[in-house]
Amino acid sequence: MPGRTLTVRPGALAVARLAPGSPAPAWATGGPAGIVAVVTTAGETSVVCDAEAVPGGAPVSAGWRALVVAGPLDHGLTGVLASIADPLADAAVPIFAISTFDTDWVLVPGDRLDDAVAALRAAGHRVDDARGG
């Protein structure tokens, strides 16, 4: 599969866990990264949003940074996320993946962003990084 173009989005994100059946909270904003994702299952509601928006008290995994795959992606494509996840796994960079109708977002720990960018570039992906990298 040819390399993809990914863009590092500004701002830190958090993943918060709410009770099952919780509605999308009013505090969930996209912030600089520009994404809010709310997923509800029988066991939980997960919210991905601007890290600064999450109120105290919610179980949270903070400090994530987002890379977005240039899209839109055809729904018949296979292996797009694997072509990104595999080199990150090889570099021991954890991911939290989100797919939308048009594209994929890959969240990586902020303190591993440089490692993620290097691994993706080494795998043949183009990474646009406004931080100058």
TAQUI-V37617 format. One record per backbone hydrogen bond with DSSP energy under -0.5 kcal/mol. CO is the residue of the C=O (numbers start at 1). NH is the residue of the N-H. Records with the same first field share a line. If there is no record, write none. Layout:
CO=NH  NH
//
This chain:
4=6  126
5=70
6=128
7=68
12=51
13=63  64
14=16  49
15=61
16=18  47
17=59
18=45
19=22
25=28
27=29
29=50
30=33  34  35
31=34
37=48
39=46
41=21
44=41
45=18
46=39
47=16  49
48=37
49=14
50=53  54
51=54
55=58
59=17
60=62
61=15
63=110
64=13
65=108
66=9
67=106
68=7
74=77
79=83
80=84
81=84  85
82=86
84=88
85=89
86=90
87=91
88=93
89=92
92=94
94=109
96=107
98=105
102=72  73
103=100
104=69
105=98  107
106=67
107=96
108=65
109=112
110=113
112=116
113=117
114=118
115=119
116=120
117=121
118=122
119=123
120=125
121=124
125=127
126=6  128
127=129
128=8  130
129=132
//
